[in-house]
Structures are given as C-alpha cells and as structure tokens.
Amino acid sequence: MKTDFIEIFQTIRAVLQPYATLGFSNRLNTETTYDLWSDKNVVIDEKKRNEVYFAAVMIHKGHVGFYYMPVYAEPEMKRIFDPSLLQLLKGKSCFHIKKLDDALLGHIEDALAEGYRLYKEKGWV
C-alpha cells in the first residue's frame, strides 16, 4: 500500500505515459503534474475544438488528483468503475487518491483503457 504522494504520483504517471504513444501528447511533465491531450481537430457538442483533454495526475496538498475526462464526456462510464475507485470521485472528473494499492491501480488502468477505447470510437484520438 503506497501512501507517499510522490510515490503515488510516479506510479500513476507511469501508467499514463504509454498513452503518449497512442495519439496523445503531454503539455505538463513536471515533478508534480503530468497530463495528456489529444491535439486532433474535432467537433464536440457542435463546437469545433483543436484539442481534447484526456487525463492527468497532480500532487495536491492533501491528495493526489487523478483527472479523468472520459467520465465527464460520458457520465455513464461511472457504471464500469469498481466501487473502490468510484468512492474517490470528487466532482465530475477528479479522483482524490491518498492511498494506492495494486487493486486500485488496476482499476485506474482499466478506466484508462476504457477511456481510450471511447475516445477512439468517437474519433477524438
């Protein structure tokens, strides 16, 4: 069980990094923030966009934030989340992580894979 925020951040960043080779790019890659964006020109809700946010991980004062935009874009995705991950969801797309074990990490990996599939299906990446 990881409780050190730096270690939690680095572990989740390592899970996010392979997506940078699957059509996403990162804008911030620091010791406390890592994010992924699609730079594809798309139309979402009848609005033209030249980028789509996918996910990020950030160290905050009291938690590590795992920002996951597919759940914002498609709220029904909440149904696929394991309850242990869903209980960490604060607001629409931010999970507050204070402890990370292998099971929770697996649920994050599953969510990322499903989010990637959703973005591919919608043509956003």
Contacts in CASP RR format, 6 or more apart in sequence:
PFRMAT RR
TARGET T0000
AUTHOR 0000-0000-0000
METHOD contacts of the structure
MODEL  1
MKTDFIEIFQTIRAVLQPYATLGFSNRLNTETTYDLWSDKNVVIDEKKRN
EVYFAAVMIHKGHVGFYYMPVYAEPEMKRIFDPSLLQLLKGKSCFHIKKL
DDALLGHIEDALAEGYRLYKEKGWV
1 99 0 8 1.000
1 100 0 8 1.000
1 101 0 8 1.000
2 8 0 8 1.000
2 11 0 8 1.000
2 99 0 8 1.000
2 100 0 8 1.000
2 101 0 8 1.000
3 98 0 8 1.000
3 99 0 8 1.000
3 100 0 8 1.000
5 59 0 8 1.000
5 62 0 8 1.000
5 63 0 8 1.000
5 64 0 8 1.000
6 31 0 8 1.000
6 59 0 8 1.000
7 100 0 8 1.000
8 64 0 8 1.000
8 97 0 8 1.000
8 99 0 8 1.000
8 100 0 8 1.000
9 32 0 8 1.000
9 34 0 8 1.000
9 57 0 8 1.000
9 58 0 8 1.000
9 59 0 8 1.000
9 64 0 8 1.000
11 100 0 8 1.000
11 105 0 8 1.000
12 57 0 8 1.000
12 64 0 8 1.000
12 66 0 8 1.000
12 97 0 8 1.000
12 100 0 8 1.000
12 105 0 8 1.000
12 108 0 8 1.000
13 34 0 8 1.000
13 57 0 8 1.000
15 105 0 8 1.000
15 108 0 8 1.000
15 109 0 8 1.000
15 112 0 8 1.000
16 34 0 8 1.000
16 36 0 8 1.000
16 55 0 8 1.000
16 56 0 8 1.000
16 57 0 8 1.000
16 112 0 8 1.000
17 34 0 8 1.000
19 36 0 8 1.000
19 54 0 8 1.000
19 55 0 8 1.000
19 112 0 8 1.000
19 116 0 8 1.000
20 26 0 8 1.000
20 36 0 8 1.000
22 116 0 8 1.000
22 125 0 8 1.000
23 38 0 8 1.000
23 125 0 8 1.000
24 36 0 8 1.000
24 37 0 8 1.000
24 38 0 8 1.000
24 54 0 8 1.000
24 125 0 8 1.000
25 36 0 8 1.000
25 37 0 8 1.000
25 38 0 8 1.000
25 39 0 8 1.000
26 34 0 8 1.000
26 35 0 8 1.000
26 36 0 8 1.000
26 37 0 8 1.000
27 35 0 8 1.000
27 37 0 8 1.000
28 34 0 8 1.000
28 35 0 8 1.000
28 56 0 8 1.000
32 58 0 8 1.000
32 59 0 8 1.000
33 56 0 8 1.000
33 57 0 8 1.000
33 58 0 8 1.000
33 59 0 8 1.000
34 56 0 8 1.000
34 57 0 8 1.000
34 58 0 8 1.000
35 53 0 8 1.000
35 55 0 8 1.000
35 56 0 8 1.000
35 57 0 8 1.000
35 67 0 8 1.000
36 53 0 8 1.000
36 54 0 8 1.000
36 55 0 8 1.000
36 56 0 8 1.000
37 51 0 8 1.000
37 52 0 8 1.000
37 53 0 8 1.000
37 54 0 8 1.000
38 51 0 8 1.000
38 52 0 8 1.000
38 54 0 8 1.000
38 119 0 8 1.000
38 124 0 8 1.000
38 125 0 8 1.000
39 50 0 8 1.000
39 51 0 8 1.000
40 50 0 8 1.000
40 51 0 8 1.000
40 52 0 8 1.000
40 123 0 8 1.000
40 124 0 8 1.000
40 125 0 8 1.000
41 48 0 8 1.000
41 49 0 8 1.000
41 50 0 8 1.000
42 48 0 8 1.000
42 49 0 8 1.000
42 52 0 8 1.000
42 122 0 8 1.000
42 123 0 8 1.000
42 124 0 8 1.000
43 49 0 8 1.000
44 52 0 8 1.000
44 73 0 8 1.000
44 124 0 8 1.000
52 69 0 8 1.000
52 119 0 8 1.000
52 124 0 8 1.000
52 125 0 8 1.000
53 67 0 8 1.000
53 69 0 8 1.000
54 69 0 8 1.000
54 70 0 8 1.000
54 115 0 8 1.000
54 116 0 8 1.000
54 119 0 8 1.000
54 125 0 8 1.000
55 66 0 8 1.000
55 67 0 8 1.000
55 68 0 8 1.000
55 69 0 8 1.000
55 70 0 8 1.000
55 112 0 8 1.000
56 65 0 8 1.000
56 66 0 8 1.000
56 67 0 8 1.000
57 64 0 8 1.000
57 65 0 8 1.000
57 66 0 8 1.000
57 67 0 8 1.000
58 64 0 8 1.000
58 65 0 8 1.000
58 67 0 8 1.000
59 65 0 8 1.000
62 96 0 8 1.000
62 98 0 8 1.000
63 96 0 8 1.000
63 97 0 8 1.000
63 98 0 8 1.000
64 96 0 8 1.000
64 97 0 8 1.000
64 98 0 8 1.000
64 100 0 8 1.000
65 94 0 8 1.000
65 95 0 8 1.000
65 96 0 8 1.000
65 97 0 8 1.000
66 88 0 8 1.000
66 94 0 8 1.000
66 95 0 8 1.000
66 97 0 8 1.000
66 108 0 8 1.000
67 93 0 8 1.000
67 94 0 8 1.000
67 95 0 8 1.000
68 93 0 8 1.000
68 94 0 8 1.000
68 95 0 8 1.000
68 111 0 8 1.000
68 112 0 8 1.000
68 115 0 8 1.000
69 93 0 8 1.000
70 77 0 8 1.000
70 111 0 8 1.000
70 114 0 8 1.000
70 115 0 8 1.000
70 118 0 8 1.000
70 119 0 8 1.000
71 77 0 8 1.000
71 78 0 8 1.000
71 81 0 8 1.000
71 89 0 8 1.000
71 92 0 8 1.000
71 93 0 8 1.000
71 111 0 8 1.000
72 92 0 8 1.000
72 93 0 8 1.000
73 118 0 8 1.000
73 122 0 8 1.000
74 118 0 8 1.000
75 92 0 8 1.000
77 111 0 8 1.000
77 114 0 8 1.000
77 115 0 8 1.000
77 118 0 8 1.000
78 86 0 8 1.000
78 89 0 8 1.000
80 110 0 8 1.000
80 111 0 8 1.000
80 114 0 8 1.000
81 89 0 8 1.000
81 107 0 8 1.000
81 111 0 8 1.000
82 103 0 8 1.000
82 107 0 8 1.000
82 110 0 8 1.000
84 103 0 8 1.000
84 104 0 8 1.000
84 107 0 8 1.000
85 95 0 8 1.000
85 104 0 8 1.000
85 107 0 8 1.000
85 108 0 8 1.000
85 111 0 8 1.000
88 95 0 8 1.000
88 96 0 8 1.000
88 97 0 8 1.000
89 95 0 8 1.000
90 96 0 8 1.000
97 104 0 8 1.000
116 125 0 8 1.000
119 125 0 8 1.000
END
